[in-house]
Amino acid sequence: MRDKNNGDLEALRRSEEQLRLITENTSDNISLTTFDLKAVYVYINPSVKSLLGYDPEDMIGRSFFDFVHPDDKMVLFPLLKKYIKLKTKKILFKKEIRVSETIEFRFKNKSGNWRFMQSTVNIIGDQLLAVTRDITNQKKTEEDLKSSEERLKIIFEFAPDAIYLNDLKGNFLDGNRTAEELLGYKKEELIGRNFLNLKILSVKDLPTAIKNLAKNVLGKRTGPDEFLMNRKDGSQISVEVSNFPVKIDNKIVILGIARDISERKKSEEALSESEEKYRLLATNTLDIIWTTDIDFNIKFVNSAIYNLLGYTPDEFADLNPSVFTMPEGLNTIQAAAEKSISKFNAEESSQEKFEVKQIRKDGTVIDVEITSNLLQDSEGQIIGFQGRSVDITERKIAEEALKESEDKFRNYVETSQDLIWECDAEGRFIYLNPAWEEVTGYKLSEMFGKPFTDFTLKEEVETNREEFSKHLEGGFVKGYPSTYISKKGSNINLIFNAIPLYDKDKNIIGTQGSAYDITERKKAEETLVESEVRFKELFNNMSNGVCIYEVVDGGKDFIFKGINKSGEQIANVKRSKILGKSIYEVRPNIEKFGLVDVFRRVWKTGKPEIHSEKFYEDEELNGYFKNYVYRLDSGEVIAIFEDQTEMRKAEEELSKERILFKAIIDNIPVMLTRYNPKADMLYLNKEFEKIIGWKTEEVQNMDMMEKVYPDPDYRKQALEYMEKASNEWQEFQVQSKSGKTINSEWSNIRLDDGTQIGIGIDINERKRAEEEILKLKDGLEVQVEEKTKELKEKIGDLQRFFDATVERELRMEELFNENEKLKAELKKKG
């Protein structure tokens, strides 16, 4: 038991190590929030950066609802309230409540865009664990699937065979039209009801149906099996049924297909009846058929005597039984003959069956079973005996072996550590092996004759009685858990397996079976369960593919032992079709891909490795894939992988853009520099090298600013301008490597990583042009001034001329007026 506990604890350690490794390497967003209406982030794994653009520090301490679309908050708040109510019940009733919800919502990424997300949320202690993935691209796929589902629904409904669904307990969930026609029931009359209680199966077929259901629960398909079914109108039909465990809406259900074979059965039964007649005839001719007179002298024997005793019929006809029968057998034959005659006289059946030892012609002794009847003449008088003889030597050997086996089994039962028991139809113990005393502390005498419910947990009594009643109807019990109470009052966790107990007439008179104590294992399981739940949720819901491999022949081959849902999608495989298969069979080109070599190294050394992104191609799959490989303590190899095909394409496009961008940077007639906040130069383009003279590799370990701005005050002014990164242009005089002063104009911008870009242009030519313009301007001003002076002088002369001209014109007008005036006076005087 101690070794078992150590194994359980080691399993816990492995499970927790798996959880840590997968959490750190998965691209799924895994988070923990407080369990209240604010749902504040307390942990979020690094994948949130690639998923949504946030650093974990951006989100920790903030509420989940700060990022959720307003319309979706109205849906999520009631769900959170539901979780909180469950938490309250847990506190009040001190009962562990496990619940898992998968929700969809819109979430704002760092760029401000809404992304469709899907989270699986579990209550983990006092926090909520969420495994989240981006399903934006899946939304369109889901719409496409919807139309596909409609087509499947039509096929299901109008299929020529009856198709039905039931759960793992045998309750009907759905059925098509053919199923309704087959049984005469509407599916609404069947849904929710158990086929064991509907009486649609004949009593003789129930054990087969129950056994098939048990296989289906274990994930195995059953059938085709033939059943006799009772229709609603009371008629019976023969059907052929096949059942398949399938997953619908993440729930295992049983898909059944039934076909009416009534007509076929009629034909088969007619043929079987005919064949049975011939079979009996053929069988009897293989037995030794014989007749004797009243003194046991052989009168007839068929040719089968040769196979039995080695004599031909002619040789055997002259022999008396004393020749080929052991002495004690002769007495048995005589007694059987006398008994037959006595029964005949009493008008009873005279047939007798007995066993004797007979001697073959080669001297070997065999066991023979003889069935004899009296031989009568036409008047009814006894004239001898007739019958058949069968070699039962092998059967006798088997019976002896069975007896020996039963003795061994009895010894095993008495010494077994498992609990062996039998109960009558009332549930009272009628047999218990000694192991019960060790496990329960009761003496066997204290338990014999008492109902098993006297020793079980009170809360389970009613459930156990119901299960026992079903068992008495012919059902089998496997792995049924029940809690017993020891004599000291402690709980004992037991697992029961049971079969019905029959009498000689095949009537069920009780049950018998075995049980084993899992109390210590239960404690270890309770410790493991939280870690196991987390691991399963992560394994099933993470977007990275995960494959588990069994190592064969020291690393010569690797067999698929497990794969998650994302792994099926990424690798384009179905779990059911690859489990148990070699990696070489599933992926024929895997050797040159290089991944198998990584598997072998990791398996041998135990050191994890990353198989960098490489291209893989076969008939079913092609693309770029990256694998993280590590080894479990069990020796199994695990690969976490992701499809980087789209990323590779994006990188190739980006690489082209980078080449183009670099060509532009290298050839643009503008000086470009990149420097850190300390003004250390990180990059200088070719135009800078051409104009200033310094190359990037030359300035890595020198103060470039001191070289290009030798004057400290001027350098300080330049540094202050660079620090502002105001994106405004300003002129600076820069000293080149050769000592030449370069007139330049600069602008600066700051990048997201804190570094800055300086953009500069050589304005020497422009400066020279401006100086020429100034010189021309000064010459023009002198000429203008001289011309202005000259014009002023000419304007003065013109003004004086104008004034003289005006004065003369006025004087002439005045003289004219005086002259006219004189003329008028002279004329008047006349």
Secondary structure, DSSP 8 states (H G I E B T S, - for coil): -HHHHHHHHHHHHHHHHHHHHHHHH-SSEEEEEESSSS-BEEEE-TTHHHHHS--HHHHTTSBGGGSB-HHHHHHHHHHHHHHHHHHHHHHHHT-----EEEEEEEEE-TTS-EEEEEEEEEEETTEEEEEEEE-HHHHHHHHHHHHHHHHHHHHHHT-SSEEEEE-TTSBEEEE-HHHHHHHS--HHHHTT-BHHHHT-B-GGGHHHHHHHHHHHHTT--EEEEEEEEE-TTS-EEEEEEEEEEEEETTEEEEEEEEEE-HHHHHHHHHHHHHHHHHHHHHHHHHSEEEEEETT--EEEE-TTHHHHHS--HHHHHT--HHHHB-HHHHHHHHHHHHHHHHHHHTTS---EEEEEEEE-TTS-EEEEEEEEEEEE-TTS-EEEEEEEEEE-HHHHHHHHHHHHHHHHHHHHHHH-SSEEEEEETTSBEEEE-THHHHHH---HHHHTTSBGGGGB-GGGHHHHHHHHHHHHTT--EEEEEEEEE-TTS-EEEEEEEEEEEE-TTS-EEEEEEEEEE-HHHHHHHHHHHHHHHHHHHHHHH-SSEEEEEEEEGGGTEEEEEEE-HHHHHHHT--HHHHTT-BHHHH-TTHHHHTHHHHHHHHHHH---EEEEEEEEE-SS-EEEEEEEEEE-TTS-EEEEEEE-HHHHHHHHHHHHHHHHHHHHHHHSSSEEEEE-TT--EEEE-HHHHHHH---GGGSTTS-HHHHH--SHHHHHHHHHHHHH-----EEEEEE-TTS-EEEEEEEEEE-TTS-EEEEEEE-HHHHHHHHHHHHHHHHHHHHHHHHHHHHHHHHHHHHHHHHHHHHHHHHHHHHHHHHHHHHHHHHHH-
